[in-house]
Amino acid sequence: MPAINIAQKFSLFSDHWSPKVVAELNGQAVKLAKVKGEFVWHDHAGEDELFMVFKGTLFIDFEDRDPVVIQPGELFVVPRGVRHRPHTKDGEEVQLLLLEPIETKHTGEVDHELTVRTYDRL
């Protein structure tokens, strides 16, 4: 089984807010995403969600606490049940890795035009 080249995988897609599964382990999906602009407010009632930034700066807003800023090489875990909204600023595209249970719904129980129901695999 070959190693996964993250940069090469990022080169295979250009759409925003549509994570791609690149690996699975122990019931977890490893997803890559390119994001730009604002996402939808949502939460994941039963799952934590890990964000790791490779390129750009990701901002995550919360209703009940200060926002978090994630720089390249940093990661942050949004605890289950915490309502949040990821976004970027100034038209910047951010490349990130997500780690979450395979069954995690993209936008939790929120149905939105950005909601992905079936993840592409790279």
N, CA, C and O atoms as a printed pandas DataFrame, in Angstrom:
     atom_number atom_name residue_name chain_id  residue_number  x_coord  y_coord  z_coord
0              1         N          MET        A               1    0.852   -1.171    0.000
1              2        CA          MET        A               1    0.000    0.000    0.000
2              3         C          MET        A               1    0.899    1.236    0.000
3              4         O          MET        A               1    1.754    1.367    0.876
4              5         N          PRO        A               2    0.726    2.143   -0.961
5              6        CA          PRO        A               2    1.602    3.321   -1.058
6              7         C          PRO        A               2    1.229    4.403   -0.045
7              8         O          PRO        A               2    0.100    4.463    0.443
8              9         N          ALA        A               3    2.201    5.247    0.252
9             10        CA          ALA        A               3    1.947    6.415    1.104
10            11         C          ALA        A               3    1.044    7.381    0.347
11            12         O          ALA        A               3    1.042    7.402   -0.883
12            13         N          ILE        A               4    0.289    8.170    1.076
13            14        CA          ILE        A               4   -0.603    9.157    0.471
14            15         C          ILE        A               4    0.127   10.495    0.418
15            16         O          ILE        A               4    0.574   11.011    1.443
16            17         N          ASN        A               5    0.241   11.044   -0.779
17            18        CA          ASN        A               5    0.880   12.337   -0.970
18            19         C          ASN        A               5   -0.207   13.411   -0.896
19            20         O          ASN        A               5   -1.009   13.560   -1.818
20            21         N          ILE        A               6   -0.221   14.148    0.202
21            22        CA          ILE        A               6   -1.275   15.133    0.448
22            23         C          ILE        A               6   -1.291   16.229   -0.633
23            24         O          ILE        A               6   -2.358   16.586   -1.133
24            25         N          ALA        A               7   -0.127   16.754   -0.990
25            26        CA          ALA        A               7   -0.064   17.812   -2.012
26            27         C          ALA        A               7   -0.623   17.309   -3.346
27            28         O          ALA        A               7   -1.351   18.029   -4.029
28            29         N          GLN        A               8   -0.286   16.095   -3.704
29            30        CA          GLN        A               8   -0.789   15.526   -4.953
30            31         C          GLN        A               8   -2.306   15.375   -4.897
31            32         O          GLN        A               8   -2.987   15.648   -5.886
32            33         N          LYS        A               9   -2.838   14.951   -3.776
33            34        CA          LYS        A               9   -4.294   14.808   -3.629
34            35         C          LYS        A               9   -4.991   16.161   -3.734
35            36         O          LYS        A               9   -6.045   16.261   -4.363
36            37         N          PHE        A              10   -4.419   17.204   -3.129
37            38        CA          PHE        A              10   -5.008   18.546   -3.241
38            39         C          PHE        A              10   -5.035   19.006   -4.704
39            40         O          PHE        A              10   -5.933   19.752   -5.096
40            41         N          SER        A              11   -4.074   18.575   -5.506
41            42        CA          SER        A              11   -4.020   18.999   -6.912
42            43         C          SER        A              11   -5.127   18.364   -7.760
43            44         O          SER        A              11   -5.345   18.786   -8.896
44            45         N          LEU        A              12   -5.821   17.368   -7.233
45            46        CA          LEU        A              12   -6.832   16.636   -8.000
46            47         C          LEU        A              12   -8.220   17.271   -7.988
47            48         O          LEU        A              12   -9.108   16.824   -8.714
48            49         N          PHE        A              13   -8.418   18.310   -7.171
49            50        CA          PHE        A              13   -9.751   18.924   -7.128
50            51         C          PHE        A              13   -9.641   20.425   -6.877
51            52         O          PHE        A              13   -8.624   20.922   -6.394
52            53         N          SER        A              14  -10.725   21.136   -7.223
53            54        CA          SER        A              14  -10.723   22.592   -7.045
54            55         C          SER        A              14  -11.991   23.106   -6.375
55            56         O          SER        A              14  -12.063   24.286   -6.032
56            57         N          ASP        A              15  -12.990   22.251   -6.179
57            58        CA          ASP        A              15  -14.236   22.723   -5.590
58            59         C          ASP        A              15  -14.065   23.021   -4.104
59            60         O          ASP        A              15  -13.221   22.431   -3.429
60            61         N          HIS        A              16  -14.876   23.943   -3.613
61            62        CA          HIS        A              16  -14.797   24.386   -2.225
62            63         C          HIS        A              16  -15.921   23.778   -1.397
63            64         O          HIS        A              16  -17.017   23.523   -1.897
64            65         N          TRP        A              17  -15.624   23.550   -0.111
65            66        CA          TRP        A              17  -16.586   23.043    0.881
66            67         C          TRP        A              17  -17.117   21.662    0.523
67            68         O          TRP        A              17  -18.238   21.314    0.896
68            69         N          SER        A              18  -16.323   20.869   -0.199
69            70        CA          SER        A              18  -16.734   19.520   -0.588
70            71         C          SER        A              18  -15.594   18.546   -0.270
71            72         O          SER        A              18  -14.820   18.186   -1.157
72            73         N          PRO        A              19  -15.490   18.119    1.000
73            74        CA          PRO        A              19  -14.372   17.257    1.420
74            75         C          PRO        A              19  -14.282   15.959    0.615
75            76         O          PRO        A              19  -15.292   15.400    0.186
76            77         N          LYS        A              20  -13.052   15.500    0.425
77            78        CA          LYS        A              20  -12.764   14.257   -0.284
78            79         C          LYS        A              20  -12.113   13.276    0.691
79            80         O          LYS        A              20  -11.195   13.649    1.423
80            81         N          VAL        A              21  -12.572   12.049    0.705
81            82        CA          VAL        A              21  -11.999   11.027    1.579
82            83         C          VAL        A              21  -10.726   10.485    0.941
83            84         O          VAL        A              21  -10.736   10.048   -0.210
84            85         N          VAL        A              22   -9.625   10.517    1.699
85            86        CA          VAL        A              22   -8.358    9.989    1.196
86            87         C          VAL        A              22   -7.905    8.750    1.964
87            88         O          VAL        A              22   -7.015    8.033    1.508
88            89         N          ALA        A              23   -8.507    8.490    3.124
89            90        CA          ALA        A              23   -8.159    7.302    3.911
90            91         C          ALA        A              23   -9.219    7.085    4.989
91            92         O          ALA        A              23   -9.990    7.984    5.325
92            93         N          GLU        A              24   -9.229    5.871    5.514
93            94        CA          GLU        A              24  -10.087    5.542    6.654
94            95         C          GLU        A              24   -9.256    4.757    7.656
95            96         O          GLU        A              24   -8.378    3.981    7.280
96            97         N          LEU        A              25   -9.544    4.968    8.937
97            98        CA          LEU        A              25   -8.887    4.187    9.977
98            99         C          LEU        A              25   -9.772    4.135   11.205
99           100         O          LEU        A              25  -10.289    5.162   11.646
100          101         N          ASN        A              26   -9.947    2.961   11.753
101          102        CA          ASN        A              26  -10.684    2.774   12.997
102          103         C          ASN        A              26  -12.012    3.519   13.046
103          104         O          ASN        A              26  -12.347    4.145   14.052
104          105         N          GLY        A              27  -12.759    3.447   11.959
105          106        CA          GLY        A              27  -14.057    4.108   11.923
106          107         C          GLY        A              27  -13.995    5.607   11.684
107          108         O          GLY        A              27  -15.015    6.291   11.774
108          109         N          GLN        A              28  -12.814    6.122   11.383
109          110        CA          GLN        A              28  -12.624    7.550   11.122
110          111         C          GLN        A              28  -12.348    7.770    9.634
111          112         O          GLN        A              28  -11.704    6.947    8.983
112          113         N          ALA        A              29  -12.839    8.881    9.112
113          114        CA          ALA        A              29  -12.535    9.271    7.736
114          115         C          ALA        A              29  -11.510   10.398    7.771
115          116         O          ALA        A              29  -11.651   11.358    8.528
116          117         N          VAL        A              30  -10.479   10.267    6.943
117          118        CA          VAL        A              30   -9.498   11.330    6.746
118          119         C          VAL        A              30   -9.913   12.027    5.451
119          120         O          VAL        A              30   -9.915   11.424    4.377
120          121         N          LYS        A              31  -10.261   13.305    5.574
121          122        CA          LYS        A              31  -10.782   14.048    4.433
122          123         C          LYS        A              31   -9.909   15.268    4.161
123          124         O          LYS        A              31   -9.376   15.888    5.083
124          125         N          LEU        A              32   -9.773   15.600    2.885
125          126        CA          LEU        A              32   -9.116   16.835    2.477
126          127         C          LEU        A              32  -10.176   17.759    1.906
127          128         O          LEU        A              32  -11.110   17.307    1.244
128          129         N          ALA        A              33  -10.033   19.046    2.160
129          130        CA          ALA        A              33  -10.985   20.021    1.629
130          131         C          ALA        A              33  -10.272   21.315    1.286
131          132         O          ALA        A              33   -9.278   21.693    1.907
132          133         N          LYS        A              34  -10.812   21.976    0.282
133          134        CA          LYS        A              34  -10.442   23.349   -0.030
134          135         C          LYS        A              34  -11.656   24.187    0.325
135          136         O          LYS        A              34  -12.779   23.864   -0.063
136          137         N          VAL        A              35  -11.428   25.259    1.060
137          138        CA          VAL        A              35  -12.544   26.104    1.491
138          139         C          VAL        A              35  -12.233   27.558    1.176
139          140         O          VAL        A              35  -11.078   27.981    1.137
140          141         N          LYS        A              36  -13.315   28.313    0.953
141          142        CA          LYS        A              36  -13.172   29.728    0.619
142          143         C          LYS        A              36  -14.497   30.412    0.926
143          144         O          LYS        A              36  -15.555   29.949    0.499
144          145         N          GLY        A              37  -14.438   31.515    1.669
145          146        CA          GLY        A              37  -15.653   32.225    2.043
146          147         C          GLY        A              37  -16.231   31.671    3.332
147          148         O          GLY        A              37  -15.502   31.198    4.203
148          149         N          GLU        A              38  -17.557   31.736    3.442
149          150        CA          GLU        A              38  -18.226   31.307    4.675
150          151         C          GLU        A              38  -18.950   29.985    4.483
151          152         O          GLU        A              38  -19.520   29.720    3.425
152          153         N          PHE        A              39  -18.918   29.162    5.521
153          154        CA          PHE        A              39  -19.688   27.928    5.551
154          155         C          PHE        A              39  -20.947   28.166    6.370
155          156         O          PHE        A              39  -21.196   29.291    6.804
156          157         N          VAL        A              40  -21.718   27.160    6.580
157          158        CA          VAL        A              40  -22.987   27.253    7.295
158          159         C          VAL        A              40  -22.776   26.983    8.792
159          160         O          VAL        A              40  -21.936   26.166    9.167
160          161         N          TRP        A              41  -23.547   27.677    9.644
161          162        CA          TRP        A              41  -23.544   27.372   11.077
162          163         C          TRP        A              41  -24.099   25.965   11.266
163          164         O          TRP        A              41  -25.144   25.634   10.706
164          165         N          HIS        A              42  -23.413   25.135   12.049
165          166        CA          HIS        A              42  -23.869   23.771   12.283
166          167         C          HIS        A              42  -23.159   23.183   13.492
167          168         O          HIS        A              42  -22.252   23.797   14.055
168          169         N          ASP        A              43  -23.581   21.991   13.883
169          170        CA          ASP        A              43  -22.866   21.230   14.909
170          171         C          ASP        A              43  -22.979   19.749   14.572
171          172         O          ASP        A              43  -23.741   19.346   13.694
172          173         N          HIS        A              44  -22.217   18.969   15.278
173          174        CA          HIS        A              44  -22.252   17.516   15.154
174          175         C          HIS        A              44  -22.542   16.987   16.549
175          176         O          HIS        A              44  -21.658   16.963   17.405
176          177         N          ALA        A              45  -23.775   16.566   16.778
177          178        CA          ALA        A              45  -24.239   16.212   18.122
178          179         C          ALA        A              45  -23.418   15.106   18.766
179          180         O          ALA        A              45  -23.191   15.131   19.976
180          181         N          GLY        A              46  -22.970   14.140   17.979
181          182        CA          GLY        A              46  -22.293   12.993   18.571
182          183         C          GLY        A              46  -20.832   12.820   18.214
183          184         O          GLY        A              46  -20.214   11.836   18.622
184          185         N          GLU        A              47  -20.262   13.754   17.460
185          186        CA          GLU        A              47  -18.895   13.570   16.977
186          187         C          GLU        A              47  -18.045   14.818   17.165
187          188         O          GLU        A              47  -18.511   15.936   16.941
188          189         N          ASP        A              48  -16.797   14.623   17.576
189          190        CA          ASP        A              48  -15.795   15.684   17.547
190          191         C          ASP        A              48  -15.324   15.821   16.101
191          192         O          ASP        A              48  -15.482   14.898   15.303
192          193         N          GLU        A              49  -14.741   16.982   15.763
193          194        CA          GLU        A              49  -14.261   17.226   14.404
194          195         C          GLU        A              49  -12.894   17.896   14.473
195          196         O          GLU        A              49  -12.748   18.955   15.083
196          197         N          LEU        A              50  -11.896   17.279   13.850
197          198        CA          LEU        A              50  -10.537   17.814   13.847
198          199         C          LEU        A              50  -10.279   18.548   12.538
199          200         O          LEU        A              50  -10.540   18.020   11.457
200          201         N          PHE        A              51   -9.764   19.772   12.645
201          202        CA          PHE        A              51   -9.345   20.578   11.497
202          203         C          PHE        A              51   -7.838   20.759   11.574
203          204         O          PHE        A              51   -7.325   21.183   12.610
204          205         N          MET        A              52   -7.115   20.445   10.500
205          206        CA          MET        A              52   -5.677   20.713   10.416
206          207         C          MET        A              52   -5.425   21.483    9.126
207          208         O          MET        A              52   -5.779   21.016    8.043
208          209         N          VAL        A              53   -4.824   22.647    9.236
209          210        CA          VAL        A              53   -4.611   23.521    8.085
210          211         C          VAL        A              53   -3.241   23.257    7.449
211          212         O          VAL        A              53   -2.221   23.189    8.134
212          213         N          PHE        A              54   -3.249   23.111    6.125
213          214        CA          PHE        A              54   -2.013   22.953    5.359
214          215         C          PHE        A              54   -1.613   24.249    4.670
215          216         O          PHE        A              54   -0.428   24.561    4.556
216          217         N          LYS        A              55   -2.621   25.011    4.206
217          218        CA          LYS        A              55   -2.339   26.250    3.472
218          219         C          LYS        A              55   -3.429   27.256    3.804
219          220         O          LYS        A              55   -4.610   26.911    3.823
220          221         N          GLY        A              56   -3.035   28.509    4.066
221          222        CA          GLY        A              56   -3.989   29.564    4.354
222          223         C          GLY        A              56   -4.304   29.664    5.842
223          224         O          GLY        A              56   -3.665   29.016    6.672
224          225         N          THR        A              57   -5.291   30.480    6.161
225          226        CA          THR        A              57   -5.706   30.692    7.549
226          227         C          THR        A              57   -7.196   30.421    7.661
227          228         O          THR        A              57   -8.002   31.032    6.959
228          229         N          LEU        A              58   -7.556   29.505    8.543
229          230        CA          LEU        A              58   -8.954   29.159    8.766
230          231         C          LEU        A              58   -9.437   29.811   10.052
231          232         O          LEU        A              58   -8.750   29.789   11.073
232          233         N          PHE        A              59  -10.618   30.385    9.984
233          234        CA          PHE        A              59  -11.265   30.979   11.149
234          235         C          PHE        A              59  -12.483   30.131   11.484
235          236         O          PHE        A              59  -13.218   29.719   10.587
236          237         N          ILE        A              60  -12.700   29.869   12.757
237          238        CA          ILE        A              60  -13.907   29.159   13.176
238          239         C          ILE        A              60  -14.606   30.006   14.229
239          240         O          ILE        A              60  -14.053   30.290   15.291
240          241         N          ASP        A              61  -15.835   30.402   13.911
241          242        CA          ASP        A              61  -16.648   31.177   14.839
242          243         C          ASP        A              61  -17.482   30.232   15.691
243          244         O          ASP        A              61  -17.844   29.137   15.260
244          245         N          PHE        A              62  -17.778   30.676   16.905
245          246        CA          PHE        A              62  -18.618   29.933   17.839
246          247         C          PHE        A              62  -19.659   30.889   18.396
247          248         O          PHE        A              62  -19.433   32.099   18.436
248          249         N          GLU        A              63  -20.795   30.360   18.824
249          250        CA          GLU        A              63  -21.836   31.203   19.401
250          251         C          GLU        A              63  -21.531   31.585   20.842
251          252         O          GLU        A              63  -21.962   32.639   21.310
252          253         N          ASP        A              64  -20.791   30.737   21.546
253          254        CA          ASP        A              64  -20.639   30.923   22.989
254          255         C          ASP        A              64  -19.195   31.110   23.455
255          256         O          ASP        A              64  -18.912   31.008   24.648
256          257         N          ARG        A              65  -18.293   31.381   22.531
257          258        CA          ARG        A              65  -16.886   31.577   22.889
258          259         C          ARG        A              65  -16.179   32.363   21.798
259          260         O          ARG        A              65  -16.740   32.609   20.730
260          261         N          ASP        A              66  -14.955   32.751   22.073
261          262        CA          ASP        A              66  -14.168   33.499   21.100
262          263         C          ASP        A              66  -13.851   32.644   19.880
263          264         O          ASP        A              66  -13.734   31.424   19.993
264          265         N          PRO        A              67  -13.710   33.276   18.708
265          266        CA          PRO        A              67  -13.321   32.535   17.503
266          267         C          PRO        A              67  -11.915   31.950   17.646
267          268         O          PRO        A              67  -11.119   32.397   18.471
268          269         N          VAL        A              68  -11.635   30.948   16.827
269          270        CA          VAL        A              68  -10.320   30.315   16.778
270          271         C          VAL        A              68   -9.721   30.602   15.412
271          272         O          VAL        A              68  -10.417   30.564   14.398
272          273         N          VAL        A              69   -8.431   30.890   15.392
273          274        CA          VAL        A              69   -7.688   31.099   14.155
274          275         C          VAL        A              69   -6.685   29.958   14.037
275          276         O          VAL        A              69   -5.895   29.721   14.951
276          277         N          ILE        A              70   -6.720   29.248   12.902
277          278        CA          ILE        A              70   -5.839   28.098   12.693
278          279         C          ILE        A              70   -4.924   28.396   11.512
279          280         O          ILE        A              70   -5.387   28.630   10.396
280          281         N          GLN        A              71   -3.629   28.386   11.772
281          282        CA          GLN        A              71   -2.596   28.668   10.771
282          283         C          GLN        A              71   -2.049   27.353   10.198
283          284         O          GLN        A              71   -2.290   26.286   10.763
284          285         N          PRO        A              72   -1.315   27.426    9.080
285          286        CA          PRO        A              72   -0.704   26.214    8.526
286          287         C          PRO        A              72    0.151   25.492    9.575
287          288         O          PRO        A              72    0.930   26.107   10.302
288          289         N          GLY        A              73   -0.023   24.177    9.625
289          290        CA          GLY        A              73    0.712   23.359   10.579
290          291         C          GLY        A              73    0.034   23.240   11.929
291          292         O          GLY        A              73    0.539   22.553   12.816
292          293         N          GLU        A              74   -1.110   23.904   12.097
293          294        CA          GLU        A              74   -1.845   23.841   13.357
294          295         C          GLU        A              74   -3.124   23.028   13.173
295          296         O          GLU        A              74   -3.649   22.901   12.067
296          297         N          LEU        A              75   -3.607   22.483   14.284
297          298        CA          LEU        A              75   -4.880   21.787   14.257
298          299         C          LEU        A              75   -5.727   22.220   15.427
299          300         O          LEU        A              75   -5.230   22.759   16.415
300          301         N          PHE        A              76   -7.022   21.972   15.296
301          302        CA          PHE        A              76   -7.978   22.331   16.336
302          303         C          PHE        A              76   -9.104   21.313   16.304
303          304         O          PHE        A              76   -9.526   20.880   15.232
304          305         N          VAL        A              77   -9.591   20.932   17.475
305          306        CA          VAL        A              77  -10.707   19.996   17.575
306          307         C          VAL        A              77  -11.940   20.739   18.075
307          308         O          VAL        A              77  -11.925   21.337   19.150
308          309         N          VAL        A              78  -13.008   20.693   17.279
309          310        CA          VAL        A              78  -14.296   21.225   17.708
310          311         C          VAL        A              78  -15.008   20.092   18.447
311          312         O          VAL        A              78  -15.273   19.043   17.858
312          313         N          PRO        A              79  -15.318   20.290   19.720
313          314        CA          PRO        A              79  -15.990   19.230   20.485
314          315         C          PRO        A              79  -17.414   18.966   19.979
315          316         O          PRO        A              79  -18.081   19.859   19.457
316          317         N          ARG        A              80  -17.846   17.748   20.143
317          318        CA          ARG        A              80  -19.204   17.378   19.732
318          319         C          ARG        A              80  -20.230   18.314   20.365
319          320         O          ARG        A              80  -20.088   18.746   21.509
320          321         N          GLY        A              81  -21.256   18.609   19.593
321          322        CA          GLY        A              81  -22.347   19.438   20.086
322          323         C          GLY        A              81  -22.088   20.933   20.094
323          324         O          GLY        A              81  -22.979   21.700   20.459
324          325         N          VAL        A              82  -20.907   21.370   19.707
325          326        CA          VAL        A              82  -20.588   22.803   19.716
326          327         C          VAL        A              82  -20.914   23.402   18.343
327          328         O          VAL        A              82  -20.356   22.997   17.323
328          329         N          ARG        A              83  -21.808   24.353   18.344
329          330        CA          ARG        A              83  -22.208   25.025   17.095
330          331         C          ARG        A              83  -21.053   25.902   16.621
331          332         O          ARG        A              83  -20.487   26.675   17.396
332          333         N          HIS        A              84  -20.708   25.773   15.329
333          334        CA          HIS        A              84  -19.559   26.486   14.787
334          335         C          HIS        A              84  -19.783   26.830   13.314
335          336         O          HIS        A              84  -20.676   26.300   12.652
336          337         N          ARG        A              85  -18.928   27.746   12.828
337          338        CA          ARG        A              85  -18.977   28.151   11.426
338          339         C          ARG        A              85  -17.562   28.437   10.946
339          340         O          ARG        A              85  -16.992   29.470   11.300
340          341         N          PRO        A              86  -16.983   27.545   10.147
341          342        CA          PRO        A              86  -15.675   27.817    9.559
342          343         C          PRO        A              86  -15.794   28.858    8.444
343          344         O          PRO        A              86  -16.812   28.935    7.757
344          345         N          HIS        A              87  -14.743   29.652    8.278
345          346        CA          HIS        A              87  -14.726   30.603    7.168
346          347         C          HIS        A              87  -13.301   31.069    6.909
347          348         O          HIS        A              87  -12.391   30.861    7.712
348          349         N          THR        A              88  -13.148   31.711    5.752
349          350        CA          THR        A              88  -11.872   32.312    5.377
350          351         C          THR        A              88  -12.111   33.812    5.206
351          352         O          THR        A              88  -13.249   34.279    5.236
352          353         N          LYS        A              89  -11.035   34.547    5.028
353          354        CA          LYS        A              89  -11.158   35.995    4.839
354          355         C          LYS        A              89  -10.446   36.440    3.572
355          356         O          LYS        A              89   -9.521   35.785    3.091
356          357         N          ASP        A              90  -10.896   37.561    3.048
357          358        CA          ASP        A              90  -10.244   38.236    1.924
358          359         C          ASP        A              90  -10.083   37.346    0.693
359          360         O          ASP        A              90   -9.097   37.471   -0.033
360          361         N          GLY        A              91  -11.034   36.455    0.452
361          362        CA          GLY        A              91  -10.999   35.616   -0.736
362          363         C          GLY        A              91   -9.928   34.550   -0.738
363          364         O          GLY        A              91   -9.661   33.943   -1.775
364          365         N          GLU        A              92   -9.305   34.309    0.414
365          366        CA          GLU        A              92   -8.233   33.323    0.495
366          367         C          GLU        A              92   -8.793   31.900    0.455
367          368         O          GLU        A              92   -9.800   31.599    1.097
368          369         N          GLU        A              93   -8.130   31.036   -0.305
369          370        CA          GLU        A              93   -8.459   29.615   -0.292
370          371         C          GLU        A              93   -7.612   28.931    0.783
371          372         O          GLU        A              93   -6.409   29.172    0.890
372          373         N          VAL        A              94   -8.254   28.083    1.567
373          374        CA          VAL        A              94   -7.574   27.340    2.621
374          375         C          VAL        A              94   -7.637   25.853    2.283
375          376         O          VAL        A              94   -8.676   25.340    1.869
376          377         N          GLN        A              95   -6.511   25.174    2.466
377          378        CA          GLN        A              95   -6.460   23.729    2.281
378          379         C          GLN        A              95   -6.342   23.090    3.654
379          380         O          GLN        A              95   -5.471   23.448    4.447
380          381         N          LEU        A              96   -7.233   22.135    3.926
381          382        CA          LEU        A              96   -7.229   21.540    5.256
382          383         C          LEU        A              96   -7.550   20.060    5.227
383          384         O          LEU        A              96   -8.078   19.528    4.251
384          385         N          LEU        A              97   -7.213   19.418    6.330
385          386        CA          LEU        A              97   -7.515   18.017    6.562
386          387         C          LEU        A              97   -8.538   17.952    7.685
387          388         O          LEU        A              97   -8.432   18.668    8.681
388          389         N          LEU        A              98   -9.523   17.090    7.513
389          390        CA          LEU        A              98  -10.542   16.842    8.531
390          391         C          LEU        A              98  -10.427   15.390    8.975
391          392         O          LEU        A              98  -10.199   14.499    8.157
392          393         N          LEU        A              99  -10.584   15.161   10.254
393          394        CA          LEU        A              99  -10.619   13.803   10.784
394          395         C          LEU        A              99  -11.868   13.706   11.636
395          396         O          LEU        A              99  -12.026   14.437   12.614
396          397         N          GLU        A             100  -12.755   12.797   11.257
397          398        CA          GLU        A             100  -14.023   12.649   11.960
398          399         C          GLU        A             100  -14.583   11.259   11.680
399          400         O          GLU        A             100  -14.181   10.620   10.707
400          401         N          PRO        A             101  -15.503   10.781   12.516
401          402        CA          PRO        A             101  -16.112    9.475   12.262
402          403         C          PRO        A             101  -16.731    9.414   10.870
403          404         O          PRO        A             101  -17.262   10.406   10.370
404          405         N          ILE        A             102  -16.658    8.258   10.264
405          406        CA          ILE        A             102  -17.156    8.071    8.901
406          407         C          ILE        A             102  -18.615    8.499    8.763
407          408         O          ILE        A             102  -19.000    9.055    7.734
408          409         N          GLU        A             103  -19.430    8.247    9.787
409          410        CA          GLU        A             103  -20.858    8.544    9.693
410          411         C          GLU        A             103  -21.213   10.012    9.935
411          412         O          GLU        A             103  -22.388   10.373    9.875
412          413         N          THR        A             104  -20.225   10.863   10.205
413          414        CA          THR        A             104  -20.497   12.278   10.477
414          415         C          THR        A             104  -21.158   12.942    9.270
415          416         O          THR        A             104  -20.662   12.852    8.147
416          417         N          LYS        A             105  -22.273   13.601    9.519
417          418        CA          LYS        A             105  -22.967   14.341    8.463
418          419         C          LYS        A             105  -22.246   15.669    8.256
419          420         O          LYS        A             105  -21.867   16.333    9.221
420          421         N          HIS        A             106  -22.061   16.047    7.017
421          422        CA          HIS        A             106  -21.297   17.225    6.624
422          423         C          HIS        A             106  -21.714   18.485    7.382
423          424         O          HIS        A             106  -20.860   19.200    7.905
424          425         N          THR        A             107  -22.998   18.759    7.445
425          426        CA          THR        A             107  -23.493   19.943    8.139
426          427         C          THR        A             107  -24.401   19.561    9.312
427          428         O          THR        A             107  -25.349   20.277    9.637
428          429         N          GLY        A             108  -24.100   18.436    9.933
429          430        CA          GLY        A             108  -24.925   17.985   11.049
430          431         C          GLY        A             108  -26.357   17.803   10.593
431          432         O          GLY        A             108  -26.607   17.185    9.558
432          433         N          GLU        A             109  -27.300   18.333   11.355
433          434        CA          GLU        A             109  -28.718   18.215   11.012
434          435         C          GLU        A             109  -29.216   19.385   10.177
435          436         O          GLU        A             109  -30.407   19.467    9.878
436          437         N          VAL        A             110  -28.319   20.292    9.795
437          438        CA          VAL        A             110  -28.689   21.442    8.965
438          439         C          VAL        A             110  -28.678   21.008    7.500
439          440         O          VAL        A             110  -27.709   20.411    7.030
440          441         N          ASP        A             111  -29.759   21.312    6.784
441          442        CA          ASP        A             111  -29.827   21.040    5.350
442          443         C          ASP        A             111  -29.594   22.364    4.631
443          444         O          ASP        A             111  -30.362   23.312    4.800
444          445         N          HIS        A             112  -28.541   22.426    3.836
445          446        CA          HIS        A             112  -28.125   23.670    3.199
446          447         C          HIS        A             112  -27.629   23.353    1.795
447          448         O          HIS        A             112  -27.283   22.208    1.501
448          449         N          GLU        A             113  -27.593   24.348    0.938
449          450        CA          GLU        A             113  -27.108   24.126   -0.434
450          451         C          GLU        A             113  -25.656   23.646   -0.474
451          452         O          GLU        A             113  -25.243   23.033   -1.458
452          453         N          LEU        A             114  -24.881   23.912    0.569
453          454        CA          LEU        A             114  -23.486   23.444    0.621
454          455         C          LEU        A             114  -23.342   22.033    1.205
455          456         O          LEU        A             114  -22.245   21.475    1.203
456          457         N          THR        A             115  -24.433   21.457    1.701
457          458        CA          THR        A             115  -24.364   20.140    2.323
458          459         C          THR        A             115  -23.956   19.074    1.311
459          460         O          THR        A             115  -24.549   18.961    0.238
460          461         N          VAL        A             116  -22.938   18.296    1.668
461          462        CA          VAL        A             116  -22.491   17.157    0.863
462          463         C          VAL        A             116  -23.087   15.908    1.497
463          464         O          VAL        A             116  -22.942   15.685    2.699
464          465         N          ARG        A             117  -23.755   15.096    0.690
465          466        CA          ARG        A             117  -24.378   13.889    1.214
466          467         C          ARG        A             117  -23.554   12.631    0.940
467          468         O          ARG        A             117  -23.614   11.663    1.698
468          469         N          THR        A             118  -22.791   12.655   -0.140
469          470        CA          THR        A             118  -21.924   11.540   -0.508
470          471         C          THR        A             118  -20.542   12.094   -0.815
471          472         O          THR        A             118  -20.393   12.978   -1.658
472          473         N          TYR        A             119  -19.541   11.575   -0.133
473          474        CA          TYR        A             119  -18.171   12.084   -0.290
474          475         C          TYR        A             119  -17.456   11.364   -1.424
475          476         O          TYR        A             119  -17.509   10.139   -1.526
476          477         N          ASP        A             120  -16.782   12.144   -2.282
477          478        CA          ASP        A             120  -15.909   11.563   -3.293
478          479         C          ASP        A             120  -14.691   10.989   -2.593
479          480         O          ASP        A             120  -14.294   11.469   -1.531
480          481         N          ARG        A             121  -14.101    9.965   -3.185
481          482        CA          ARG        A             121  -12.876    9.355   -2.660
482          483         C          ARG        A             121  -11.747    9.552   -3.664
483          484         O          ARG        A             121  -11.913    9.343   -4.866
484          485         N          LEU        A             122  -10.611    9.955   -3.148
485          486        CA          LEU        A             122   -9.446   10.169   -4.019
486          487         C          LEU        A             122   -8.423    9.072   -3.774
487          488         O          LEU        A             122   -7.366    9.063   -4.405
